[in-house]
Amino acid sequence: METVATTDGLRAQLHRMWGAVAPGWAEHAEFTDARGAAVTARLLELASPQPGERVLDLASGAGGMGLAAAECVGPDGEVVVSDVAPEMTAIAERRAAARGLENVSARVLDLEEIDEPDESYDVVFCREGIMLVPDPARAAAEIRRVLRPGGRAALAVWGPRERNPWLGVVFDAASAGLGAPVPPPGNPGPFSLDDPAALAGVLSAGGLDDVRVEEVAVPYRAGSVDEWWTRTTALAGPLAQRLALLPAPAAEALRERAQAAIRVYETAGGLDIPGVALVAAAARL
């Protein structure tokens, strides 16, 4: 019982946190869409949403994945963009309205307990969300449950930390500055499912079939070190809140440590930092 209570408390904390960082996601929505374009395109290829189909986008954040899917299903189809934080779904809803996408609606949904009927979607997407929940296998089982027989799922997570220095160096600097690992042990984080076998195992454990995992390069380009720092920390979820609570001298020392480490990727035109995502396709047969 204590473990359940502790996990439930962690979930509640994470849900509040994503709502608190929503303003940063709204500010940088176009950047995240542009940077994730290759991943989004591959997810669309793998799941292949068709005109008239019903699509669920989980952990939508600012909604970029779902908005892209809306173009595929057309006016006779439907896309539901969802997130655990209502502040995030509000961003996605505004962006859909600005684009005139009348086939998009928004719902507050928990990835680990999707409040939707069984077998109600043809396609489910989740771009960079399933690694951030306490029980990803439970989330995978929920994805399978809401998929119709023959339905398809396509998901993306971040690859190994050492191959994503755009964020890894921030975590390293924060760990050194705070004197404790970031993320804390036992907490989900961006690199929680950074191994192809681990990601495939989670999806298979959730009952999904025909699981395949591949890599997609996701470089991070910024005009300057300051631009990289501002964007990355604004989008970094729990870390963004921890940094905001630091005394000014400690925060400045942490920033300087991270910026010194990232300068190895400086070019004449700014920063060109490597990155890699893992992309998975699965189905409900």
Secondary structure, 3 states (H helix, E strand, C coil): CHHHHHHHHHHHHHHHHHHHCHHHHHHCHHHHHHHCHHHHHHHHHHHCCCCCCEEEEECCCCCHHHHHHHHHHCCCCEEEEEECCHHHHHHHHHHHHHCCCCCEEEEECECCECCCCCCCEEEEEEECCHHHCCCHHHHHHHHHHHEEEEEEEEEEEECCHHHCHHHHHHHHHHHHHHCCCCCCCCCCCCCCCCCHHHHHHHHHHCCCEEEEEEEEECCEEECCHHHHHHHHHHCCCHHHHHHHCCCHHHHHHHHHHHHHHHHHHEECCEEEECCEEEEEEEECC
